[in-house]
Amino acid sequence: MTEPSGSFPGPTTVAGSSPGDALEPWPDTVEWRPVSRSLITVELISRAAWVVVVLAGLGAGWAVNGHWAWPAAMAAVAVLAIWRSIVTVRAVKAWGYAERDNDLLVRHGLVVRRLSIVPYARMQFVDVTAGPLERAFHLATVQLHTAAAASDAKIPGLPPEEAARLRDRLTALGEDRAEGL
């Protein structure tokens, strides 16, 4: 069954991971929530806009100069854009987050997988942002800020209602947990 674009799927668990896996240490106890698949469309449109600009510049150079390297560069840009578009689809599907009692888990990445564990007590503030393209597709990004800049995590591709719910919950949990420090 396919899900309609823009829908927000519920929690999922990851099959095939072992308890000893550093990037998936809780295969049966954590329910991962994926980001919206509409993020794929947003990313592809954004990439297409940049590719059009680059190809237009290369095309202008070719029109002025006429050297064989200009169309070769245009072909290279087109091949790279197609490859990155395929990777983007898989990369968006790799994003996920899970809320636990004391921390938030965020994972992403294909080649270099990353699992961030952000304790609620360490959160300083939570940003919710949405650019024009994200707003057109009813998406937002939640950005968590901690004292250590390297531990900041973000969750892109959330419906605005989920982003607001997550922002409010994280803020409340952060304030509750920070009082004990």
Secondary structure, DSSP 8 states (H G I E B T S, - for coil): ----TT-----B--TT--TT-TT-S-TTT--BEE--THHHHHHHHHHHHHHHHHHHHHHHHHHHH--THHHHHHHHHHHHHHHHHHHHHHHHHH-EEEE-SSEEEEEE-SSS-EEEEEEGGGEEEEEEE--HHHHHTT-EEEEEEESSGGG-EEEEEE-HHHHHHHHHHHHHHHHHHHTT-
